[in-house]
Amino acid sequence: MTDVFQLQYALDTFYFLMCGALVMWMAAGFAMLEAGLVRTKNTTVILTKNIALFGIACTMYMVCGYAIMYGGGDFSWFLSGILGDGATGVEEPATYAPAADFYFQVVFVATAMSIVSGAVAERVKLWSFLIFAVFLTGFIYPMEGSWTWNGMPVFGMYTLGDLGFSDFAGSGIVHMAGASAALAGVILLGARKGKYGADGSSKAIPGGNLPLATLGTFILWLGWFGFNGGSVLATASVESANAVAVVFMNTNAAASGGMIVALIVAKLLFGKADLTMALNGALAGLVAITAEPSTPTPLQATLFGGMGGALVVFSIVFLDKLKIDDPVGAISVHGTVGLLGLLLVPLTNDASSFSGQLIGAATIFVWVFTASYVVWLAIKMAMGIRVSEEEEMAGLDLPETGMEAYPEFVSAKT
């Protein structure tokens, strides 16, 4: 084994792990964003959901998800240990440690589940939500991941890659998948009490801590550099280092464009500079560029992000008119804009096609939405998925966790 190979192997493995750590940090971003956009009486339970789902995702992906997604259902690796023999016996052309790949993949699974958390907030039972997390992270997500990133035929019928489907870092595979699972849950849950009037009017329910929501957005923005940058899968050569730099640059440009356009659109529509729309606009820009951050120019990335920022505002308003109650706008940010991100790929990547992107998007949505709906429905029939009206009005913190997030400042009983 040459010294050059060992150095490249070490650098690529270290880079992979650090990018995974940045993606793991996104879990904190989701927790802060959701804690800021829900009412104070539901803060503790939303934080509990976020830390619990991360642990469940990591465990289920280790137990079965990774084998389903990349091993064709072969669980023998689990019996011998995912690390195998570690660094010994590694031969060229291996580029990074197998355990680094698992770690990077598992934090993506947790990201998909985090998307669901915000959309079903303020009325879902904690333990029903956690049971759903077991199925999404252990089976539903790994199945669609095997068809997309692993190139397995979809139920033995067709291979998405052969049709021209491409999703660099997961606009569809991660974000639209999480939004599809969330949509199934929201439909079965129904809207929060008091959200919609008898005349069909919609009542705004402000979040309890906008500084936290803003902090969460900045954390997600930072973590996204690992999300997209790590998907280059290497950095220890001139070519891969340049690719990483372009991905980082375009990721940042798209987030900026999304935020600016969303703020402008909100001003035009509502007459005010809506902070929550600006936050979702930045996230929408990030989602829009995730499907292909390596081929656009910086100006194109900014424009793509801006398109996501405009779309997310209209999507949030439209879904509200349909009485699809999403307290944090997760379905619009990750679902509607996730689809946009997929459709933008062929504009700069000749290896993809619009038909392939549409078929891939339809495959992801139909599978994840249908499977999630079945699981949500089964949980609803077995133990219920929605808290009682009394618990919802009082807030979920005390009934579900026995504690309040701000006991010295607010009471969930008021």
C-alpha positions as CSV (number, residue, x, y, z in Angstrom):
1,M,0.0,0.0,0.0
2,T,1.6,3.3,-1.1
3,D,2.1,6.3,1.2
4,V,0.1,8.4,-1.3
5,F,-2.9,6.0,-1.1
6,Q,-2.8,5.9,2.7
7,L,-2.7,9.7,2.9
8,Q,-5.6,10.1,0.4
9,Y,-7.6,7.4,2.2
10,A,-7.1,9.1,5.5
11,L,-8.0,12.6,4.2
12,D,-11.1,11.4,2.4
13,T,-12.2,9.5,5.4
14,F,-11.6,12.4,7.8
15,Y,-13.5,14.8,5.4
16,F,-16.4,12.3,5.1
17,L,-16.6,12.1,8.9
18,M,-16.5,15.9,9.4
19,C,-19.2,16.4,6.8
20,G,-21.3,13.8,8.6
21,A,-20.8,15.7,11.9
22,L,-22.0,18.9,10.2
23,V,-25.1,17.0,9.0
24,M,-25.6,15.7,12.5
25,W,-25.5,19.3,13.7
26,M,-28.5,19.9,11.5
27,A,-30.5,17.9,14.1
28,A,-29.9,20.8,16.5
29,G,-31.0,23.2,13.7
30,F,-34.3,21.3,13.3
31,A,-34.8,21.2,17.0
32,M,-34.3,25.0,17.4
33,L,-36.3,25.9,14.3
34,E,-39.3,23.8,15.4
35,A,-39.0,24.9,19.1
36,G,-39.2,28.5,17.9
37,L,-42.1,28.0,15.5
38,V,-44.4,26.1,17.9
39,R,-46.2,27.7,20.8
40,T,-44.3,27.7,24.1
41,K,-46.7,25.1,25.7
42,N,-45.4,22.6,23.2
43,T,-41.7,23.3,23.3
44,T,-40.5,20.5,25.5
45,V,-42.3,17.8,23.6
46,I,-40.9,19.0,20.3
47,L,-37.4,18.9,21.7
48,T,-38.0,15.4,23.0
49,K,-39.2,14.3,19.6
50,N,-36.1,15.6,17.9
51,I,-33.5,14.0,20.2
52,A,-35.5,10.8,20.4
53,L,-36.0,10.5,16.6
54,F,-32.2,10.9,16.1
55,G,-31.4,8.0,18.4
56,I,-34.1,5.9,16.8
57,A,-32.9,6.7,13.3
58,C,-29.3,5.8,14.1
59,T,-30.3,2.5,15.7
60,M,-32.8,1.3,13.1
61,Y,-30.5,2.2,10.2
62,M,-27.8,0.1,12.0
63,V,-30.1,-2.8,12.7
64,C,-31.7,-3.1,9.2
65,G,-31.9,0.1,7.2
66,Y,-28.3,0.1,5.9
67,A,-28.6,-3.5,4.8
68,I,-31.8,-2.8,3.0
69,M,-30.5,0.3,1.3
70,Y,-27.0,-0.9,0.3
71,G,-26.7,-4.6,1.1
72,G,-29.7,-6.0,-0.8
73,G,-31.1,-7.3,2.4
74,D,-27.9,-9.1,3.4
75,F,-27.6,-8.7,7.2
76,S,-24.4,-10.7,7.6
77,W,-22.4,-7.4,8.1
78,F,-24.4,-6.8,11.3
79,L,-23.4,-10.1,12.8
80,S,-19.7,-9.5,12.1
81,G,-19.8,-5.7,12.9
82,I,-20.1,-2.9,10.4
83,L,-16.5,-1.9,10.9
84,G,-15.3,-5.2,9.5
85,D,-11.5,-5.3,10.1
86,G,-11.2,-1.5,10.2
87,A,-8.3,-0.1,8.3
88,T,-6.4,-3.4,8.0
89,G,-6.7,-5.2,4.7
90,V,-7.8,-2.0,2.9
91,E,-6.6,-2.1,-0.7
92,E,-6.9,0.3,-3.6
93,P,-9.2,1.6,-5.1
94,A,-11.0,2.0,-1.7
95,T,-11.3,5.7,-1.0
96,Y,-12.6,5.9,2.6
97,A,-13.4,3.7,5.6
98,P,-16.7,1.7,5.3
99,A,-17.8,3.0,8.8
100,A,-17.4,6.6,7.5
101,D,-19.9,5.8,4.8
102,F,-22.4,4.3,7.3
103,Y,-22.1,7.3,9.6
104,F,-22.6,9.8,6.7
105,Q,-25.6,7.9,5.5
106,V,-27.3,7.5,8.9
107,V,-27.4,11.2,9.6
108,F,-29.2,11.7,6.3
109,V,-31.9,9.2,7.5
110,A,-32.3,11.3,10.7
111,T,-32.7,14.4,8.6
112,A,-35.6,12.9,6.7
113,M,-37.3,12.0,9.9
114,S,-36.7,15.5,11.4
115,I,-38.8,16.9,8.6
116,V,-41.8,15.0,9.7
117,S,-41.5,16.2,13.3
118,G,-42.3,19.9,12.6
119,A,-45.2,19.2,10.2
120,V,-47.2,17.1,12.7
121,A,-46.3,19.3,15.7
122,E,-48.7,20.4,18.5
123,R,-51.2,17.6,18.2
124,V,-49.5,14.2,17.6
125,K,-49.0,11.7,20.4
126,L,-45.3,11.5,21.3
127,W,-45.1,7.7,21.4
128,S,-47.2,7.3,18.2
129,F,-44.7,9.6,16.5
130,L,-41.7,7.6,17.7
131,I,-43.2,4.3,16.6
132,F,-43.7,5.8,13.1
133,A,-40.0,6.9,13.2
134,V,-39.0,3.2,13.6
135,F,-40.8,2.3,10.4
136,L,-39.6,5.3,8.3
137,T,-36.0,5.1,9.3
138,G,-35.8,1.3,9.3
139,F,-37.7,0.4,6.2
140,I,-39.5,3.1,4.2
141,Y,-36.6,5.4,3.6
142,P,-34.0,2.6,3.0
143,M,-36.2,1.1,0.4
144,E,-36.5,4.2,-1.7
145,G,-32.8,4.9,-1.1
146,S,-31.9,1.5,-2.5
147,W,-33.7,2.5,-5.8
148,T,-32.1,5.9,-6.0
149,W,-28.6,6.0,-4.6
150,N,-27.9,2.3,-4.8
151,G,-29.4,1.8,-8.3
152,M,-31.6,-1.2,-7.4
153,P,-34.6,-1.8,-9.8
154,V,-37.9,-0.4,-8.4
155,F,-39.7,-3.6,-7.4
156,G,-37.8,-5.3,-10.1
157,M,-39.4,-3.2,-12.8
158,Y,-37.1,-0.3,-13.8
159,T,-33.9,1.3,-12.7
160,L,-34.1,5.1,-12.1
161,G,-30.6,5.8,-13.1
162,D,-31.1,4.2,-16.6
163,L,-34.1,6.6,-17.1
164,G,-31.9,9.7,-16.5
165,F,-32.7,10.3,-12.8
166,S,-30.1,12.2,-10.8
167,D,-30.2,13.6,-7.2
168,F,-26.8,14.6,-6.1
169,A,-27.4,15.1,-2.4
170,G,-31.1,14.4,-1.8
171,S,-33.6,17.1,-2.8
172,G,-36.0,14.2,-3.5
173,I,-34.4,11.2,-1.8
174,V,-34.2,12.9,1.6
175,H,-36.2,16.1,1.6
176,M,-39.2,15.2,-0.6
177,A,-39.3,11.8,1.0
178,G,-39.5,13.4,4.5
179,A,-42.2,15.8,3.3
180,S,-44.2,12.9,1.8
181,A,-44.2,11.0,5.1
182,A,-45.2,14.2,6.8
183,L,-48.1,14.9,4.4
184,A,-49.5,11.4,5.1
185,G,-49.4,12.1,8.9
186,V,-50.9,15.6,8.6
187,I,-53.8,14.3,6.5
188,L,-54.7,11.7,9.1
189,L,-54.1,14.0,12.0
190,G,-56.1,16.9,10.8
191,A,-55.6,20.6,11.7
192,R,-54.9,22.0,15.1
193,K,-57.9,23.2,17.1
194,G,-58.7,26.8,16.3
195,K,-56.6,26.9,13.1
196,Y,-59.5,27.1,10.7
197,G,-62.8,28.8,11.3
198,A,-66.3,27.5,10.4
199,D,-66.3,29.9,7.4
200,G,-63.1,28.4,6.1
201,S,-60.9,31.3,7.3
202,S,-57.4,30.6,8.5
203,K,-56.1,31.9,11.8
204,A,-52.4,32.6,12.2
205,I,-50.8,30.8,15.1
206,P,-47.5,32.6,15.9
207,G,-44.4,30.7,17.1
208,G,-43.3,31.1,20.6
209,N,-39.6,32.0,20.1
210,L,-38.5,33.6,16.9
211,P,-34.9,34.0,18.1
212,L,-34.7,30.2,18.4
213,A,-36.2,29.7,15.0
214,T,-33.6,32.1,13.5
215,L,-30.8,30.3,15.3
216,G,-32.1,27.0,14.0
217,T,-32.1,28.3,10.4
218,F,-28.5,29.5,10.7
219,I,-27.5,26.1,12.1
220,L,-29.2,24.3,9.3
221,W,-27.5,26.7,6.8
222,L,-24.1,25.7,8.3
223,G,-24.9,22.0,8.4
224,W,-26.0,22.0,4.8
225,F,-22.3,22.5,3.7
226,G,-21.7,19.0,5.1
227,F,-25.0,17.7,3.5
228,N,-24.0,18.9,0.0
229,G,-20.3,19.1,0.3
230,G,-19.9,15.6,1.8
231,S,-21.9,14.2,-1.2
232,V,-18.8,14.8,-3.3
233,L,-17.5,11.8,-1.4
234,A,-13.8,12.9,-1.6
235,T,-11.5,15.9,-1.2
236,A,-8.0,14.6,-1.3
237,S,-7.3,15.4,-5.0
238,V,-7.2,18.6,-7.0
239,E,-10.4,17.6,-8.9
240,S,-12.4,16.6,-5.8
241,A,-11.2,19.6,-3.8
242,N,-12.3,22.0,-6.6
243,A,-15.7,20.2,-6.7
244,V,-16.1,20.6,-3.0
245,A,-15.4,24.3,-3.3
246,V,-17.9,24.8,-6.0
247,V,-20.6,22.9,-4.0
248,F,-20.0,25.0,-0.9
249,M,-20.1,28.2,-3.0
250,N,-23.3,27.2,-4.8
251,T,-25.0,26.0,-1.6
252,N,-24.4,29.3,0.1
253,A,-25.5,31.3,-3.0
254,A,-28.8,29.4,-3.3
255,A,-29.6,29.9,0.4
256,S,-29.0,33.6,0.0
257,G,-31.1,33.9,-3.1
258,G,-33.9,32.0,-1.5
259,M,-34.0,34.2,1.6
260,I,-33.9,37.4,-0.4
261,V,-36.7,36.5,-2.9
262,A,-38.9,35.0,-0.1
263,L,-38.6,38.2,1.9
264,I,-39.5,40.3,-1.2
265,V,-42.4,38.1,-2.1
266,A,-43.7,38.2,1.5
267,K,-43.5,42.0,1.4
268,L,-45.5,42.2,-1.8
269,L,-48.1,39.7,-0.6
270,F,-48.5,40.7,3.0
271,G,-47.2,44.2,3.1
272,K,-44.7,43.3,5.8
273,A,-41.2,41.8,6.0
274,D,-42.2,38.3,7.3
275,L,-39.3,36.8,9.3
276,T,-40.7,33.2,9.1
277,M,-41.0,33.4,5.4
278,A,-37.4,34.7,5.1
279,L,-36.3,31.7,7.2
280,N,-38.2,29.3,5.1
281,G,-36.9,31.0,2.0
282,A,-33.3,30.4,3.0
283,L,-34.1,26.7,3.7
284,A,-36.0,26.5,0.4
285,G,-33.0,27.8,-1.5
286,L,-30.9,25.1,0.2
287,V,-33.4,22.4,-0.7
288,A,-33.6,23.6,-4.3
289,I,-29.8,23.4,-4.9
290,T,-29.3,20.1,-3.1
291,A,-30.3,17.9,-6.1
292,E,-27.4,19.4,-8.1
293,P,-25.0,21.9,-6.5
294,S,-21.9,20.9,-8.5
295,T,-22.8,22.0,-12.1
296,P,-24.6,25.4,-11.9
297,T,-22.7,28.7,-12.0
298,P,-22.9,30.8,-8.9
299,L,-25.5,33.1,-10.6
300,Q,-27.5,30.1,-11.6
301,A,-27.4,28.7,-8.1
302,T,-28.6,32.1,-6.8
303,L,-31.5,32.1,-9.3
304,F,-32.4,28.5,-8.5
305,G,-32.4,29.4,-4.8
306,G,-34.5,32.4,-5.5
307,M,-37.0,30.3,-7.4
308,G,-37.3,28.0,-4.3
309,G,-37.7,31.1,-2.1
310,A,-40.6,32.4,-4.2
311,L,-42.2,29.0,-4.5
312,V,-42.2,28.2,-0.8
313,V,-44.2,31.3,0.0
314,F,-46.9,30.5,-2.5
315,S,-46.9,26.9,-1.4
316,I,-47.4,27.7,2.2
317,V,-50.3,30.0,1.4
318,F,-51.8,27.4,-1.0
319,L,-51.6,24.5,1.5
320,D,-53.1,26.7,4.1
321,K,-56.1,27.3,1.8
322,L,-56.4,23.5,1.4
323,K,-56.5,23.3,5.3
324,I,-53.3,21.2,5.4
325,D,-52.0,22.5,8.7
326,D,-48.2,22.5,8.8
327,P,-47.0,24.6,11.7
328,V,-43.4,25.1,10.4
329,G,-44.0,24.9,6.6
330,A,-42.0,21.7,6.3
331,I,-44.1,20.2,3.6
332,S,-43.6,23.3,1.4
333,V,-39.9,23.7,2.1
334,H,-38.9,20.1,1.7
335,G,-41.6,18.7,-0.5
336,T,-42.8,21.3,-3.0
337,V,-39.3,22.8,-3.3
338,G,-37.7,19.4,-3.2
339,L,-39.6,18.6,-6.4
340,L,-38.5,21.9,-7.9
341,G,-34.9,21.0,-7.1
342,L,-35.2,17.7,-9.0
343,L,-36.7,19.4,-12.0
344,L,-33.9,22.0,-12.1
345,V,-31.2,19.3,-12.5
346,P,-31.4,18.8,-16.3
347,L,-30.8,22.5,-16.8
348,T,-27.2,22.2,-15.9
349,N,-26.6,18.4,-15.9
350,D,-26.8,16.7,-19.3
351,A,-26.6,13.3,-17.7
352,S,-30.2,13.7,-16.4
353,S,-33.5,14.1,-18.2
354,F,-36.8,15.8,-17.3
355,S,-38.7,12.5,-17.8
356,G,-36.2,10.7,-15.6
357,Q,-36.6,13.3,-12.9
358,L,-40.4,13.2,-13.0
359,I,-40.4,9.4,-12.9
360,G,-38.0,9.4,-10.0
361,A,-40.0,12.1,-8.1
362,A,-43.2,10.1,-8.7
363,T,-41.6,6.9,-7.5
364,I,-40.3,8.5,-4.3
365,F,-43.6,10.3,-3.5
366,V,-45.9,7.3,-4.3
367,W,-43.8,4.9,-2.3
368,V,-43.1,7.0,0.8
369,F,-46.6,8.6,1.0
370,T,-48.4,5.3,0.5
371,A,-46.2,3.3,2.9
372,S,-46.3,6.1,5.5
373,Y,-50.1,6.5,5.2
374,V,-50.5,2.8,5.9
375,V,-48.2,2.9,8.9
376,W,-49.8,6.1,10.3
377,L,-53.2,4.5,9.8
378,A,-52.2,1.3,11.6
379,I,-50.9,3.3,14.5
380,K,-54.0,5.3,14.6
381,M,-56.2,2.2,14.7
382,A,-54.0,0.5,17.3
383,M,-53.4,3.4,19.8
384,G,-54.4,6.7,18.3
385,I,-52.1,9.3,16.9
386,R,-53.7,12.5,18.1
387,V,-53.9,13.8,21.7
388,S,-57.2,14.7,23.3
389,E,-58.7,18.1,22.7
390,E,-58.1,19.0,26.4
391,E,-54.4,18.1,26.2
392,E,-54.0,20.0,22.9
393,M,-55.6,23.1,24.3
394,A,-53.5,23.0,27.5
395,G,-50.3,22.1,25.6
396,L,-48.5,18.8,25.1
397,D,-45.6,19.5,27.4
398,L,-47.1,18.5,30.7
399,P,-49.2,15.6,29.5
400,E,-46.5,14.0,27.4
401,T,-43.3,14.9,29.3
402,G,-44.3,16.2,32.7
403,M,-42.4,19.4,32.4
404,E,-42.5,22.8,30.7
405,A,-39.8,24.5,28.7
406,Y,-40.3,27.9,30.4
407,P,-41.8,27.2,33.8
408,E,-40.8,30.6,35.3
409,F,-42.3,32.6,32.5
410,V,-45.4,30.8,31.2
411,S,-47.9,28.2,32.3
412,A,-49.3,25.6,29.9
413,K,-52.5,25.8,31.9
414,T,-53.2,29.4,30.6
